[in-house]
Amino acid sequence: MKQDQQRVMLAEDIDRSLSRVALQIVERNRDLENLAIVGIHTGGVFLAQRLRGMIEERESVQIPLGTLDISLYRDDWSLATQSPVVKMTDLGFSVENCTLVVVDDVLFTGRTIRAAMDAIMDFGRPRSIQLAVLIDRGGRELPIQPDFVGMHLSVEGNERIDVLLREHSGVDEVVLDSSPLK
C-alpha cells in the first residue's frame, strides 16, 4: 500500500455493512414480491449480487436482479472521453410498479444516480426507487441522498475512495487515496 493510501474497510467490514444494509432493505420493504435490485456497473453490480444473495437466503424468496450501464446517460460523459466504454444493461423484468433498490459502490456528487434514474425511466415507471451504497463520501452536487449506507466518510475533494471487490480485484477492501490527482 502506498504512503498516501489508508484502508478504511477490510473484507469483514464490507460483509458486516452489506449484511446490515440487506436487513434494512427487508425491514423497509415488507412486500418483497415487488422488490428488485439493480446494480450500477461495475462495483454496484457485484454489491447488488451480494445483497440479493443475502436477502434471498434470509427470506427464502427470489429477487429479480438487473444491471445498469449509465455511460451514455451521464451529463459529463463527453468531458471524460469521446469514446465511452459501454457495458451491458440487463433488466430482465418489468420495472412497472416495482420497488427498485439501485446499488452503487460510492456516492459522491449524485450525478451517477441521476443518470441511473434516467436510464431506468426508459424501461418504465417503477413504484419507487431506493438507493443503497457501500460508501457515502459526501460532496453532493445534486440533491440525492441514499436510503441505505454501509459507511459514511468525510472525504476531501482531492481524495479518492477506491472500492476493491474480490469479483474484480481479488480482494475486498476500501481504500482512501490522498495522492495528488493526475
Backbone bond lengths (Angstrom), bond angles and torsions (degrees), N, CA, C in turn:
res aa  C-N    CA-C-N  psi(-1)  N-CA   C-N-CA  omega(-1)  CA-C   N-CA-C  phi
1 M - - - 1.455 - - 1.528 108.13 -
2 K 1.313 115.08 137.04 1.465 120.50 -179.02 1.520 110.62 -71.61
3 Q 1.327 115.19 161.45 1.460 122.12 -179.23 1.527 112.26 -60.73
4 D 1.340 117.00 -34.44 1.465 121.47 -177.36 1.531 113.21 -86.22
5 Q 1.336 116.85 8.71 1.462 120.34 -178.43 1.527 110.94 -113.65
6 Q 1.330 114.18 147.23 1.464 120.72 179.38 1.524 108.39 -139.73
7 R 1.327 116.95 127.78 1.467 120.41 175.78 1.523 108.54 -73.81
8 V 1.329 116.32 127.66 1.465 119.94 178.18 1.525 111.75 -110.99
9 M 1.338 117.31 -16.98 1.462 121.78 174.21 1.524 108.86 -145.03
10 L 1.322 115.21 136.49 1.458 121.61 173.37 1.527 108.17 -103.73
11 A 1.326 116.98 177.41 1.466 121.59 -176.87 1.526 111.94 -54.00
12 E 1.323 117.36 -45.38 1.468 119.58 -178.38 1.533 111.68 -67.09
13 D 1.330 117.63 -31.45 1.467 121.05 176.33 1.530 110.83 -67.72
14 I 1.326 116.16 -41.30 1.458 121.04 178.52 1.521 109.90 -64.24
15 D 1.335 116.64 -46.12 1.470 120.55 179.05 1.526 111.41 -60.23
16 R 1.309 116.53 -44.38 1.466 121.39 -179.92 1.529 110.64 -63.41
17 S 1.311 116.67 -43.39 1.470 120.69 179.36 1.520 111.31 -64.49
18 L 1.331 117.44 -44.25 1.457 120.55 179.58 1.522 111.40 -65.32
19 S 1.310 116.73 -37.70 1.469 120.64 177.43 1.531 110.64 -61.70
20 R 1.328 116.02 -43.44 1.464 121.31 178.27 1.525 111.01 -64.22
21 V 1.337 116.93 -44.33 1.462 121.55 179.30 1.530 110.22 -62.97
22 A 1.324 117.84 -41.52 1.472 120.99 178.63 1.526 110.24 -60.65
23 L 1.318 116.67 -42.84 1.465 120.39 178.81 1.531 110.83 -64.21
24 Q 1.324 117.44 -41.49 1.459 121.05 178.84 1.532 111.61 -64.55
25 I 1.320 117.14 -37.15 1.462 120.91 177.56 1.525 109.97 -62.49
26 V 1.327 116.59 -44.52 1.471 121.03 179.42 1.523 110.43 -65.41
27 E 1.323 117.40 -43.58 1.472 120.51 -179.59 1.526 111.54 -61.73
28 R 1.315 116.99 -38.82 1.469 120.63 -177.44 1.530 112.35 -78.54
29 N 1.317 116.54 -28.05 1.461 121.77 -174.09 1.525 110.03 -118.21
30 R 1.303 115.94 79.44 1.469 120.84 -179.09 1.522 111.97 -61.36
31 D 1.354 116.64 -32.22 1.457 121.46 -179.27 1.525 109.24 -87.49
32 L 1.315 116.52 81.68 1.459 120.69 -177.80 1.524 112.32 -73.05
33 E 1.324 116.95 -12.16 1.474 121.59 179.03 1.526 111.28 -62.43
34 N 1.316 117.34 -32.08 1.464 121.63 -177.06 1.520 112.63 -108.32
35 L 1.323 116.94 18.58 1.463 121.47 -179.34 1.526 109.98 -96.85
36 A 1.322 116.40 139.29 1.462 122.44 172.94 1.519 107.74 -139.31
37 I 1.314 115.46 153.00 1.468 121.35 -179.46 1.521 108.24 -117.56
38 V 1.333 115.69 134.50 1.462 121.86 -178.10 1.527 108.30 -128.10
39 G 1.325 116.24 121.37 1.461 121.50 178.12 1.513 111.17 -97.57
40 I 1.334 115.48 137.86 1.470 121.55 176.64 1.525 107.71 -89.31
41 H 1.342 115.83 130.87 1.466 120.25 179.54 1.507 110.87 -59.99
42 T 1.299 119.45 137.89 1.449 127.29 2.83 1.526 109.78 -106.18
43 G 1.321 117.15 -47.54 1.463 119.94 -175.75 1.508 114.30 -60.55
44 G 1.313 117.96 -33.54 1.455 121.13 179.95 1.514 112.61 -64.83
45 V 1.333 117.34 -29.95 1.463 120.95 179.06 1.529 109.90 -65.79
46 F 1.323 116.85 -46.28 1.468 120.29 -179.31 1.530 110.83 -64.38
47 L 1.318 116.59 -41.19 1.467 120.27 178.79 1.521 111.05 -67.14
48 A 1.336 117.00 -38.60 1.466 121.07 177.87 1.531 110.18 -62.61
49 Q 1.309 117.51 -41.72 1.464 121.00 177.84 1.525 110.91 -60.73
50 R 1.307 116.10 -42.73 1.468 119.63 179.54 1.526 111.26 -65.93
51 L 1.343 116.61 -45.40 1.466 120.17 179.41 1.528 111.03 -61.34
52 R 1.303 116.28 -43.90 1.465 120.43 178.53 1.534 110.18 -58.69
53 G 1.324 116.85 -46.26 1.462 120.60 179.25 1.520 112.15 -59.44
54 M 1.323 116.45 -42.23 1.468 120.62 179.88 1.529 111.08 -64.84
55 I 1.326 117.02 -43.29 1.465 120.98 -179.47 1.530 110.02 -66.94
56 E 1.323 116.34 -45.33 1.462 119.59 -179.04 1.522 111.62 -61.92
57 E 1.322 116.28 -42.49 1.468 120.15 179.86 1.526 111.36 -65.00
58 R 1.306 115.88 -43.66 1.471 121.11 -176.80 1.520 112.52 -70.54
59 E 1.343 116.13 -39.79 1.462 120.55 -171.68 1.529 113.92 -104.67
60 S 1.320 117.90 -3.15 1.477 122.41 -179.02 1.533 111.87 53.40
61 V 1.326 115.33 48.51 1.464 122.73 177.22 1.524 108.57 -130.76
62 Q 1.317 115.81 167.41 1.456 120.45 172.78 1.524 108.12 -111.55
63 I 1.315 115.07 126.69 1.461 121.84 -177.53 1.531 108.18 -111.94
64 P 1.343 117.81 126.51 1.467 119.37 175.49 1.537 110.44 -61.61
65 L 1.329 114.90 143.65 1.460 121.55 179.76 1.517 108.79 -125.79
66 G 1.326 116.24 132.79 1.452 120.94 176.64 1.516 110.57 -126.47
67 T 1.321 115.14 161.96 1.458 121.18 174.59 1.524 107.68 -123.52
68 L 1.314 114.73 147.94 1.465 119.79 -173.38 1.517 110.10 -135.65
69 D 1.333 115.10 127.33 1.457 120.40 171.39 1.523 107.30 -104.67
70 I 1.307 116.49 126.82 1.463 120.72 -175.72 1.533 112.01 -110.88
71 S 1.324 117.42 9.67 1.476 121.51 -173.51 1.528 113.21 -49.19
72 L 1.322 116.88 -48.11 1.464 120.07 -174.94 1.520 112.73 -85.28
73 Y 1.335 117.39 -3.21 1.464 121.16 177.88 1.532 111.75 -97.15
74 R 1.311 116.91 -10.13 1.464 119.71 -178.58 1.519 110.27 -69.00
75 D 1.319 116.14 144.65 1.460 119.51 178.19 1.520 111.77 -82.42
76 D 1.331 116.51 -5.91 1.464 120.34 -177.45 1.531 112.72 -121.05
77 W 1.338 119.07 13.68 1.463 119.78 -174.56 1.517 112.32 -63.24
78 S 1.320 117.71 -33.47 1.461 119.13 -178.75 1.526 111.53 -72.99
79 L 1.332 117.03 -19.51 1.466 119.49 176.19 1.523 110.90 -75.92
80 A 1.328 116.48 -31.66 1.463 120.73 -177.30 1.523 111.26 -79.51
81 T 1.324 116.96 -45.05 1.459 120.29 -177.05 1.523 109.83 -163.09
82 Q 1.299 116.41 152.85 1.452 120.82 175.34 1.524 110.96 -83.15
83 S 1.329 117.56 -14.11 1.467 122.45 -178.65 1.524 109.83 -130.45
84 P 1.337 117.90 79.54 1.463 118.78 -179.39 1.532 111.01 -66.23
85 V 1.332 116.03 147.18 1.457 121.58 175.86 1.527 106.81 -85.34
86 V 1.325 115.46 112.36 1.454 120.64 -176.96 1.524 108.84 -93.52
87 K 1.333 115.22 127.96 1.457 121.42 178.74 1.528 108.81 -102.05
88 M 1.301 116.01 -177.35 1.461 121.91 -174.78 1.525 112.13 -82.63
89 T 1.321 115.83 130.87 1.458 121.25 166.61 1.514 106.33 -101.33
90 D 1.327 116.45 128.41 1.456 121.37 -179.29 1.520 108.87 -138.96
91 L 1.308 115.87 99.60 1.462 121.80 172.83 1.520 106.04 -113.79
92 G 1.310 116.33 84.37 1.456 122.67 -175.00 1.514 113.04 -82.53
93 F 1.305 116.84 29.90 1.464 123.06 179.06 1.525 106.88 -149.13
94 S 1.311 116.22 162.51 1.461 120.36 178.77 1.526 109.27 -79.86
95 V 1.313 116.40 130.75 1.459 120.02 177.31 1.525 111.46 -85.94
96 E 1.332 117.18 -9.69 1.463 121.30 -179.61 1.529 110.39 -58.09
97 N 1.328 115.92 127.91 1.463 123.07 176.23 1.531 113.17 58.59
98 C 1.307 116.32 24.44 1.463 122.67 -178.35 1.530 109.23 -104.24
99 T 1.313 116.47 147.13 1.455 120.45 170.16 1.517 107.07 -91.92
100 L 1.327 116.39 115.50 1.460 121.30 -178.51 1.522 109.94 -102.13
101 V 1.314 115.66 132.91 1.456 121.18 169.71 1.521 105.98 -105.35
102 V 1.324 116.29 109.04 1.459 122.61 178.31 1.522 107.09 -87.24
103 V 1.336 116.09 132.52 1.458 121.43 -174.52 1.527 109.91 -119.75
104 D 1.330 115.36 132.04 1.463 121.14 173.90 1.522 108.43 -137.73
105 D 1.327 115.94 162.50 1.462 118.65 -178.11 1.527 112.36 -80.18
106 V 1.335 117.81 -45.57 1.462 121.13 -177.41 1.529 109.63 -132.19
107 L 1.323 116.04 132.63 1.466 121.31 172.78 1.523 107.65 -103.16
108 F 1.328 115.99 123.63 1.460 121.37 -179.58 1.522 108.55 -125.14
109 T 1.312 118.42 -93.77 1.473 120.96 -174.45 1.524 113.28 -77.00
110 G 1.325 117.57 -26.32 1.455 122.32 -176.14 1.520 112.60 98.96
111 R 1.318 117.18 -7.21 1.464 120.54 -177.06 1.531 112.61 -67.88
112 T 1.310 118.06 -36.29 1.467 120.55 176.98 1.522 110.34 -62.69
113 I 1.323 117.21 -42.40 1.457 121.17 -178.25 1.532 110.33 -69.10
114 R 1.309 117.44 -39.28 1.466 119.83 176.09 1.524 109.90 -60.55
115 A 1.323 116.49 -43.30 1.463 120.64 178.52 1.533 110.31 -64.49
116 A 1.320 117.11 -38.39 1.473 120.70 178.89 1.528 110.34 -63.13
117 M 1.311 117.06 -42.24 1.469 119.77 178.84 1.528 110.98 -64.11
118 D 1.327 116.93 -40.14 1.467 120.20 176.76 1.532 110.45 -61.07
119 A 1.311 116.79 -44.22 1.464 121.35 -179.89 1.527 110.78 -63.34
120 I 1.317 117.13 -44.08 1.469 121.30 -179.97 1.517 110.72 -60.81
121 M 1.320 117.63 -41.45 1.467 121.09 -178.02 1.524 112.16 -62.88
122 D 1.328 117.62 -22.37 1.464 120.01 174.57 1.530 111.51 -69.06
123 F 1.335 117.09 -16.55 1.464 121.68 -179.73 1.529 112.39 -99.75
124 G 1.314 117.66 -8.29 1.456 120.90 -179.47 1.511 111.05 141.01
125 R 1.338 114.27 -171.15 1.460 120.02 -176.35 1.526 110.23 -115.54
126 P 1.329 116.70 104.24 1.464 118.86 178.08 1.530 111.03 -71.86
127 R 1.323 115.79 159.56 1.473 120.58 174.98 1.521 109.04 -63.11
128 S 1.326 115.81 -45.41 1.470 120.17 177.30 1.518 109.10 -156.62
129 I 1.325 114.49 158.60 1.463 122.00 174.86 1.515 107.13 -123.66
130 Q 1.324 115.53 125.78 1.456 121.96 176.25 1.525 107.37 -114.47
131 L 1.319 116.23 156.46 1.457 121.05 -176.20 1.520 110.61 -121.41
132 A 1.338 115.10 127.14 1.462 122.08 174.09 1.523 108.18 -119.12
133 V 1.339 116.08 129.65 1.467 121.03 178.18 1.521 109.32 -132.82
134 L 1.321 115.33 148.66 1.459 119.05 175.12 1.524 109.98 -73.16
135 I 1.343 116.41 -44.98 1.469 121.85 -177.46 1.527 110.20 -126.28
136 D 1.333 116.17 127.68 1.462 121.71 168.65 1.520 105.90 -106.51
137 R 1.310 116.43 108.59 1.459 120.85 -175.44 1.521 113.57 -95.77
138 G 1.342 117.67 0.88 1.457 119.91 -178.42 1.523 110.88 75.14
139 G 1.322 116.92 -174.95 1.459 121.72 176.85 1.516 113.96 86.63
140 R 1.310 117.46 29.52 1.452 122.07 -176.61 1.517 112.97 -63.29
141 E 1.330 115.55 138.16 1.458 123.42 170.87 1.524 110.68 -104.77
142 L 1.329 116.23 -17.35 1.460 122.74 179.47 1.519 108.52 -124.80
143 P 1.335 118.19 154.01 1.466 120.60 -177.15 1.530 112.15 -79.80
144 I 1.323 115.32 69.06 1.464 122.11 -178.93 1.519 107.82 -122.77
145 Q 1.330 115.32 129.59 1.467 120.74 -179.68 1.523 109.50 -128.10
146 P 1.317 117.96 143.58 1.461 120.24 178.99 1.529 111.70 -77.56
147 D 1.327 115.42 150.81 1.460 121.84 174.33 1.521 110.80 -87.72
148 F 1.334 116.11 -30.90 1.462 122.39 -176.74 1.525 108.26 -135.85
149 V 1.335 116.90 128.48 1.469 121.89 -175.20 1.519 110.01 -132.55
150 G 1.329 115.71 132.17 1.455 120.65 174.19 1.514 111.32 -74.55
151 M 1.343 116.94 -46.35 1.468 121.52 -179.03 1.524 110.23 -154.04
152 H 1.325 116.05 137.34 1.466 122.50 172.20 1.523 107.25 -95.91
153 L 1.330 116.86 132.98 1.459 122.16 175.82 1.519 109.23 -130.04
154 S 1.318 116.56 141.00 1.463 120.51 171.31 1.519 106.98 -94.55
155 V 1.316 115.10 113.83 1.453 120.73 -173.55 1.521 108.71 -125.26
156 E 1.306 116.10 134.84 1.457 121.29 177.30 1.529 109.82 -69.26
157 G 1.318 116.89 156.81 1.457 121.94 -177.68 1.514 114.18 -59.09
158 N 1.336 117.40 -30.57 1.460 120.55 -178.31 1.531 112.66 -89.68
159 E 1.328 117.66 -1.93 1.460 121.11 179.56 1.518 109.58 -94.42
160 R 1.321 115.09 153.67 1.457 120.90 -177.70 1.524 109.57 -123.79
161 I 1.324 115.35 143.87 1.458 121.82 174.04 1.529 107.19 -104.97
162 D 1.312 116.85 124.31 1.457 121.75 175.82 1.519 108.60 -111.12
163 V 1.335 115.77 118.35 1.462 120.97 175.87 1.523 106.72 -98.95
164 L 1.316 115.21 114.22 1.461 121.21 179.07 1.522 107.40 -103.61
165 L 1.323 116.45 125.24 1.457 121.26 -177.93 1.518 109.67 -121.23
166 R 1.318 115.75 143.13 1.465 121.61 -174.41 1.524 112.74 -57.43
167 E 1.335 118.04 -31.78 1.456 120.77 -179.30 1.532 112.26 -63.93
168 H 1.308 116.70 -24.77 1.471 121.54 -176.37 1.527 111.79 -116.59
169 S 1.335 116.60 -40.17 1.465 121.42 -173.46 1.524 114.06 -108.43
170 G 1.322 116.56 -9.82 1.457 119.78 -178.71 1.516 114.29 83.40
171 V 1.329 117.13 -1.17 1.465 121.56 -178.51 1.528 108.08 -145.80
172 D 1.327 116.18 150.16 1.459 121.47 174.75 1.516 108.83 -107.63
173 E 1.324 116.60 113.76 1.454 121.15 172.87 1.516 109.56 -167.00
174 V 1.324 114.48 156.87 1.458 121.46 175.11 1.513 106.95 -116.97
175 V 1.328 115.41 129.07 1.458 121.81 -174.40 1.521 109.67 -122.08
176 L 1.330 115.45 133.45 1.457 122.32 172.06 1.518 106.79 -94.40
177 D 1.330 116.08 122.28 1.460 121.38 -177.93 1.530 109.09 -112.45
178 S 1.327 115.58 116.38 1.465 121.80 -178.95 1.516 112.71 -100.29
179 S 1.330 118.09 5.47 1.468 119.82 -178.12 1.520 109.72 -66.49
180 P 1.322 117.28 149.19 1.470 120.67 -178.51 1.533 110.37 -58.40
181 L 1.344 115.14 138.74 1.457 120.13 178.17 1.510 109.83 -70.63
182 K 1.319 115.31 144.32 1.470 120.41 -178.97 1.496 110.08 -92.30
